[in-house]
Each structure stands twice: as C-alpha cells, then as structure tokens.
Amino acid sequence: MAAKSVGAGILISRLAGLARQMLFASYFGQRTEAADAFTAAFRIPNLLQNLFGEGALSGSFIPVHAGLRARGQHDAAGQMARTFFALLTLAVSIIVLLGVMAAPLMVTVLTPGFTGPKRDLTIHLVRVLFPGAGFLVASAWCLGVLNSHGKFLLSYSAPVAWNAAMIATMLYFGDRHGVEWLAMDLAWGSVAGSFLQFAVQAPIAWRLSRHPGRAALTEPVRQAVRNFVPVLVSRGAVQLTAYIDAMIASWLPTGAVAALANAQTLYTLPVSLFGISISAAELPAMSSDAASTDGYAALRARIDAGLERLAFFVIPSAVAFAALGDVIAAALLQRGRFEASDALFVWGILAGSSVGLLATTMARLYSVAHYALGDPKRPLRFALVRLVAVTTLGYLCALVLPPRLGIAPAWGAAGLTASAGVAGWIEFVLLRASLNRRIGRTGLLASYTVRLWIAGGAGAGAAWAVRLALPPLEPLVRAAAVLPVFGAGFLASALVLRLPVPGLRPR
C-alpha cells in the first residue's frame, strides 16, 4: 500500500513535470541559447536540493525518526525532527547566500563551454533560482516527517504546486516577451513554485512534529547528523553524474544541454515511478527486517520481490526508449519551436539511457538496503567509483570518439547517456556483491530477466510492424496507434511466458 501511495504521488508530480517540459519545449525550442541557459541554470542550484533533499534525508533522518516513533518515543521524535530542521535551515541559508554570490564561478565550473550572452544569461538565472532551491530542501524535510508518519501521497505529490507555478508563468508571459526575457520570468515562477511546494506540506509536518520541549542536540539528532554526511556525499556523487553530463554537453553544439534535459524528463519517469517509489516505501520495512533474528531471510525476500517488480516495468521501458524513442519524444514535445529533427535527437539520447536504466533502478534499492542495515559508507564508496567512471567514459564517448568516427559532434550527447549507463552497471554490481556478502544471495533470476527482455522485444516488434504499415501521421496520432500495440504486445507475451504481472497475478 505504501509503494502504491508513493507511486501515485510520484506519477501525479511527474505528469505535472512532463506538462511543464512540454510547454517549455514549445516556447523555447531545443536549439536556442535561452533553452540551454535556463536548463543549465535550473540544474545548478538544484544541486543543493539534490544533495540536502530527499536522498540524504531518506538515508539519515527517516530511519532515526521512524525508529523513535516505533519505540513509542513520540516526543523525542518530534524534538529530533524540529532540531534537525533548525540545523538544516541554518546550513542551507548559508549555502544559498554563497550560491548567489558565487554564481559566476559556478557557471564557469559547471558549464565551461558557455560563453558570451549565453553565459551572462545563465549567471542571472542562477542568482534568481538559488533561493528556490532552499525552499525545496525545506520541503524535503517535510517529506521525511510525513513519510515517517505513513503519509506518502501528499509528500510525493507536493511538487505539483511547483510545476503548476512554472506552467502558469509560461502561459501568462509566453507570448509577451522573447525567449530571453521569458527565461527570467520562468526563473521567478520557479522560486514562487518552490515556496508553494513547501507551504502545502509545512503545516501538517509541523503539527506532526509537535513536542513539549525545546530544540536540543540529543543523541538521535547527533546520530542523524552522523548518518547524514556519508549519505549526503553518496547521493551527491550520484547526482553529480548528471552535472558532469551537463558540463561535458556545454562543449557540444547549442541544443545539446536542452536535449539532455528533454530526454531526462522522459527516461527518469520509470526510475521515479518504480525505483524511487519502491525504495522509499520499502525503507522502513527493510529497517525492521534488518533488525529481526531470522538471519536476514525476510530482508532477502523483500529485496528479491522489489527487484522483480522493478524489472517488470523498467525493462519494457528501456526497450521502448531504444526502439520507439522518436515516437515518444515527438508525441510529447513536438510543437511550437520544437521540430521533428529535435525529436530524433532526443531519441538518440533516450536510446543511450536505455543501456543503464535497469541498473540505475536496482542500484537504488540496494543502496536503501545498505542504509537499512546502518551502512551508508559502502554506497558512498561505490558512488564515487561510478562518478569516476561517468567522467572518464563520458568525456571519451561525447568529445573524443564522435569526431574520430566521423559522427556529428551533437550526437556526443547520446554517448553521454550510454556511458552513464555503463557506469550505473558498475555501481550496481558493486552494491549487490557487497550486500550479498553480508546477508546472503539476492538478485533477479536469469530466466525471469531473459523472459522479460523477450517480452519487451516482442512488443517492440509488433509496434514496429504497425509503424511501418502506417502512412505519415501527426505525432500524437502516430503514438496513439503505435504505443498501445507495444504495451499490449509486451503484456500478452508476458502472460504467454508465464511472467507474474504485479497487481494482476500472484507471485
């Protein structure tokens, strides 16, 4: 039930985010300097939210807070939550101030390929956007409190308010200015939306953390802070891979940074819906299983069941991105300034992302299992290995190999996502081996995985047969004809191959 609530909340917020990105593509296109500048600027202050936000809080705050509540120490849990919020607010306020002041330096470091007006616009946008990232961190604290109390739907659907503010900004100002001025308007709309995302959760989170005492650095607070640092660095290393991609992409032709963001909106959807929802919902239960005296049997069973659910949805998603990515991109993004050639470019990036989609989602579940066992340090070490691999392989595949192979430089963006996928598999293998040494064998059965890939291939084959038989159609009409065939073909093949369908058939 918890996973369904998380999944529903993420689905609602991701659909709102998709609507925002569709509108952005329509107004900004994909090959304008303003699109690249806003995309890069939007990502830079969000590093603060990604580092201090949900990932770090999930691995440090929630286990301690939920543990106090499970032992009936509700006042201590409330005191710990509010003290942690005070410390978090102080740290983030200082970082926001430094971020606004150091915007030119960060733009130089994180988008070294930007020059002239594009660089200047990016700096202005970063300065506007940074305070909004602070509100998003505060919103992540609310998420931690709400999740510890089993209130998943509100916390994961709250980003709808943020996306709605940005959508409203584009609809109101979209036809009034050029794209450079619209980018500034949209930055202010993002800040307003960040505050709204915090505001819709804060009253309930504050009420749930009520306690009679004052803020104090109790042992639970110190424990959460001790856990926070390695989890922060670990999640930061994972998040930095996206920033390294953007850094390398800044040297590619105009449009590569925006294309990466468009593709990321699509390929992170299955990661968010299945990887994050299942991992977030399973963390409290894994923590209980880790403390049981059954020799980790329950924990192993929970991990294997989670991996099966992940694979059932992620493998066909990877197949769809590789085989039908242009159909998907065109249906969702091709309007206004976004052209058919832009959809083909996004398809190449989506195909690259399909290499590591399964590994990324499974690695997240294995990281959460380590956190449940009170071991945040190993995921940190493996994330750093992934970071090194992403940097090295990304540079080679995006900037070195394309010119030597006679490939247009812009297609280095697809090399970035493919190399990130290889790095994701390296991290996954390390995480699984580490956990298996500690609790015994876990993982997907090879026969189950092979049957899923066969079912995905069958669905893609049926979809391509329909696609080739169709005359030229509008993108939405073509997608409406082709994509349901892929889904039906996959499900029919899964049933023929006797694969358990989550929610429809028992395991």
N, C-alpha and C positions, 0 to 999 in steps of 0.2 A: 504493500500500500504506500509506503514511504517513497519507493522508487517511482511509483506512478504519479505521486504528487509533485516530486521533483521534476519528473519528465514533463508533466503538464505545464508547470511553471516555466520551465526552460523552453518548451515548444511555443508558448504564448509570447515570451520575450524575444525568442529568435525569429518568429514570424514578424514581430514588430521591427526587429533589426533588419530583416530582409526587405521589408517595405521601405525602410529608411534608405537602404543601399540602392534599391531600385530607383527611388526618387533622385538620389544623389547621382547615379549614373545618367539619368535622363537630363538633369540640369547641367552637370559638369562634363559629361562625356568621359572618355578614358584617356585621351591623348592631349589634354590641356595641362598647362603648368599649374593652374589653380587646383585641378584634381590631384595631381601629385603632391602639391604643397599641403593641402588640407589633410590628405591621407597620412603623410609623414608627420605633420604636426599633431594630428589626432592620436597617433600612436605614441609619441614621445612622452607626454605627461601621463598617459595611461600605463606606462611602466610603473608608476607609483602605485596605481590601483592593483596592477597585476602582482606586484611584489608584496604589498601590505594587505591585499584584499583577500578574496575568498580562499585561494590556495593555502596561503600561510596561516590564516585563521582556522581553516579546517583541520590542519595538522597539529596545531598548537593549542588554540583556545578551546575548541569544541570538546576534545577528549577530557580535558580537565574540568570544564564547566559541567558537562554531562555526567562525569563521574561523581561530582559533588551532589548533583541532584539525585542520582541513582542511590546514593547513600542517605538520602533524606536531609542533607545539609543545605537547605534551600536559601537560608540567609547568607551562608558563606558563599554559595554560588552567585547570589545577587551582588554581594560585596566584591567578589572577584571580577565579575563582569564589568561593573562600573569603574573599578580601579583600572582595569585593563583598557577601558575606553578612554579614560583620562590620559594614560600614558601614550596610547595610540594617537590621540588628538594632538598632544604636545609634539610628538615626533613628526607627525605628518604636517603640522603647521609650519614647523621649521623647514622641512623639505620643500613645501610649496613655495615659501618665500625665496629659498635658494634657487628653486627651479625657475621662477620668474626672472630673477637677476641673471642667472646663468644660461638663459635661453640661447644666445648666440653661440656659446661654447658647445651646448648640447646639439644644436643643429649642425655645427661643423663636424662633430664627432660621429653623430648617428646618420647624417645624410651628407657625407663628404662630397658627393657628386653634384650637389645643388650649388648653383652659382647665380649671381645677379639677382633679378627681380624674384625668381622662384625662391631663392634663399631668404631674401628680405621678407617676403610674404610668410614663409614658414616660421620665421622668428616671431613675427607679430602674432600669428595664430597660436604658437606655443605659449606665449605670455598670457593670452586670453584664456586658454584651455586649462592651464595648470590648476587654478583653484577648484575647477570642477572635479578634477581627479581626487582632490581631498575629500569632497563630498561622497565620492564613490567608495573611498576607503571606509568612511564612517558608515556607509550603507552596508559594507561587508561585515562590520561589527554587528549590525542589526541582524544580518543573515545568520551569523553564528549563534546569537541568542535565540532567535526564532527556531532554528534547526534543532537546538538542544531541547527545546520545548515541543518538538514534533510538528511545528508549523512551517511546512516546507513550501506550500503553494504561494503564499504571499511573498516570501523572501526571494523566490526564483522568478516570480512574475513582475516584481517591482521595476525591473529595467524597462518595462513598457512605458512608464512615465517619462523616462529619459528619451527613449526613441520617439515618443509622441511629441515631445517638445521640439525635437530636431525636425520632425516631419512638418509640424505646424510652421516652423521658421521658414523652411524651403517653400512651402505652399504660399506663404504670405509675401516673402521677399523675392521669390524665384524669378518673376518677370519684371522686377523693378530695377535691378542692377545688372552689371556684368558679373562674370563668374568670380572675379577677384573680390569685389565687394560682397557678393553672396557668401563667399567663404568666411569673411569676417562676421557677417550676420549669423551664419550657422555655428560659428565658434561660441558666440554669446548664447545662442539657443541651446548648445550642448551644456554650458555651465548651468543654465536655468533648469534643464532636464536632470542634471546630476543632483541638484538640490531637491527636486521633486522626488527622485528615486529614494533619497534618504528620508524625506519628510513623510512619505506614505508608510514607512516601516518604523520610524523612530518612536512614535507614541506607544505602540504595542511593545516594542523591545524594551523601552524604558520602564513600562509598567511591569513586565515580566521579570526585570532585574531589580525590583524594589527590595530594599533591605533596611533594617533599623539603624545600622551603624554608619561609620564614615569610610571613605576610601582609605585603604591600608595595604601595604606591601606584605601581604600574608604569604605563606608558603605556596598555596595554589597559584597566586599571582606570579611568584618567582618561578614556579615550575612552568607555567605557560610561557613566560618570557624566555626561559632557557630553551624550551622546545621551539619557540618562535624563530630564533636566529638560524639554526640549521635548516628549518623548513623554508624560511624566507630565502636563504641562499639557494636551496634546492629548486624551489619553484621559480626563483629568479633566473637560474640557469636555463630552465625550460623556456621561460618567457623570452629570454634574451635571444633564443634562436630565431624568433620572429623579427627581432630588431636587427639581427645580423643579416637576415634576408633583405630587409628594407635598406640597410646600409649598402650592401652589395648592389641591390637593384638601383640605387641612386646613381650609379655609374652607367646604367643601361639607358637606352633612348627614352625620351619623355613618354609616359604612359605605363611604364613597367611597374612603378610603385602603385599606381591606382589599380592596374590589372591584378597585382598580387592581392590587394585588399578585396577586390570583387570576388576573386577566386576563394579567398579565405572565408568570406561570408558564407560561401556555399559548402566548402569542404569541412569547416568546423561545425556545421549543423549536426551531422551524425555523431561527432565527438562530444558535442554538448548534450544532445538528446540522450545518448546511450552511455558514453563514457563517464561524463560528469554526473548524470542523474543516478546511475547505478552506484558509482563510487561514493558519492555524497550520502546516499541513503544507506549504504552498507557500513559506513564507518562506525556508527555507534554499535551495530550488531557485531561487527568484527572485533571491536574492543572487548565486548562481553565474551565472545568465543575465545579470544586470546587469553582471557583470564580463567577459563574453565580448566577442569582437571581431566579432560578426555584425550590428552595427548595431541591436541590440535586437530582432531578428526572433524569437528564441526566447522572449524575455520577453513580447512581444506575443501570441505564440501561446499561451503558458501562461496569460496573463490572460484571453484570449478563451475558452479551454477551461474555465477556472474559472468564468467568468461564465455559460456555458451550463449547467454542472452546477448552479450556484446557482439559476438561473432555473427549471430544470425542476422543482425541488422547492419553491421558495418561492412561485411564482405560484399553484399549486393550493392551497398552504397559506393564502395570502391570500384566495382565493376561498372556501375552506371556512370561514374565520373570519367572513367577511362574510355568507355565505348560511346557514351551519349552526352559528353560534357558540353558540346556545342549546342545541342538541343535544349539542355537545361539552361545554359547561360543566355541563349537568345530569348527563350520564353520569359525569363525573369528580368533581364536587363536591357534588351534591345528596343529602345525607344528614345525619342529626343535626340541628343547628341551621341548616344551610344549606337554604333553601327555593327553590321554583320561581321566585318573583319575583326572587330573588338571581341565578339563572341567566340570566334575561332581562336583568338589569342588566349582568352580565359580558358578555353577547352584544353589547350596545351598545358597550362599551369595546373588545371584540375587533374589531368592525366598523370602529371608528375606527383601530385599529392596522394594519388591512389596507392603509390608504392608503399607508403608507411602508415596508411590510415588505420589498419588493424593493429599494428604495433603500438601506435600512439594511444589508442583507447585502452588496450590491455595493460600497457605500462602504467597508466594512471591507476588502475585497480590494484596492481602490485605495489605501487607507491603507498596507497592508502593502507594496504595490509601491513606494510612496514611501520606506518605511523601507529596502527592499532596495537602493534607489538612494542610500542615505545622506542622505535629505532628510526629516527629521522636522518641519521648520518649516512647510512648506506645509499638511500635515494639521492642524497646530496652528491656523493662521490660519482655515482653513475650519471647524474645530470651534468656534471662537469665534463665527463667523458663525452657525452652527447654534444655538449657545447663545442668542444674542440673538433669533433667530427663534422659538425654542421659548418663551422667556419672554414675548415680545410677543404671539404668536399664542395661546399657552396661556391667558394672562390674559383676552384678548378672548373666546376660544371657551368658556372654562369659567365665567367670572364675569360678563362683560358681556352677551354675546349671549343666553344662555338666558332671563333674565328679560324682556328686550326682545322676545323671540319668543314669550313665553308658555309656555316649556318648563320643566318641573320642575327646580329647581336641581341635584338629584343627577345629572342627565344631563350636566352640565358635565364629568363625568369622561370621557365619550366624546369631547367636544370637545378634551380634553387630548391624547388619543392621536392623534386626527385631525390636530391642529395639529403635533404632534411628527413625524407622517409627512410633512407638507409641508416642515418644516424639514429632515428627512432627505433629501428630494429636492434641496433647495438645496445641501446639503453634497455629495451625490453628483455633481451636475452640475459643481461647482467642482473636485472631485478628479479627475474624468475629464478635464475640459478641461486641467487642469494637467499630468497625465501624458501626454496625447496630444500636447501641445506639445513635450514632451521626447523621447518615444520613437516617436511616430507614432500612427496611428489605432488605437484599441481600442474594444471595446464589442459589445453584442449586436446581431445583425441584426434590423431591424424586422420582417421576415417571420417570423423564428423566434419573436420575442416575441408577435406577434399570434396566431400559431397556438397558442402555449401558453395565452393567455387564452381563446381559443375552446374549446380542450380542457377548460380548467377550468370554463368556463360550461356546456359540455355535461354534464360530470359533476354540476354543481350542479343542472341541470335534471332529470336523471334521478333524483337523490336527492330532490328536492322532489316529483316525481311519486309516488314510493314513500311519502314522508312524508304527503302528503295522502290517500293511499289507506288508511293505517293507522288503526286505532281507537286510543283513548288507551292508552298503554302505560307501563310503568315506564321511567325514563330510560335505564338500561343496555340494556334490550331494544330500545327505540326506536333507540338509537345503533347497536346491533348489526345492525339491519335497514337503517338509512339510510346510515351512513358507508361500508360496503363498496361500496354502489351508487355513491357518489360516486367512490371510488377506481377501481373498475372502469370507470366511465364515462369518467373522465379518461384512463386508460391506453389504453382502446380508441380514444378519439378521437385520442390522440397517435399511435397506430400508423396510423390512417387518414390523418392529416395528415402522415405520414412524419417525425415528430419523433424524433430519436435518443434512446433511453431509456438513461441511464447504467447501465452494468453489464450491459445486455442486448443492446444493438446497438452496433456500432462507429460512431464519429463519421464 
